Amino acid sequence: MSRKTLSEAEVYRIEAFLKEIEGMDHTSRVSMSNERLEEVGEGTRRDKTLRKVGLYVLDGWPEKIPVDDDELKQYAKYKEDIVMQGGILFKGNRVIVPRHLRIDMLKRLHDCLKEIE
């Protein structure tokens, strides 16, 4: 199998694009307090699956996900869309909330909606 060699212009465009992505501040686009973002970051570090996802985002995904790891497979479907910033995982512009914080987050959301009604 032969591989195409990139021209200098293509390499430059790719490097510029990667720098642009690295410079994006995903946390500034999220309407969460700094305290809540810290809680999500800590929860991500404690969550076994999200720790793996974070490592894969930084170091590259394996070619095959273990057959018995259904939870990790859910994230692998979106591996091209997941980024990590400040210890927090994002899928696009959405925060990936650790499993143990989801019920609390949903409760807060429902409470806010009740106040609006």
Order of alpha helices (4+ residues) and beta strands (2+ residues): alpha-alpha-alpha-alpha-beta-beta-beta-alpha
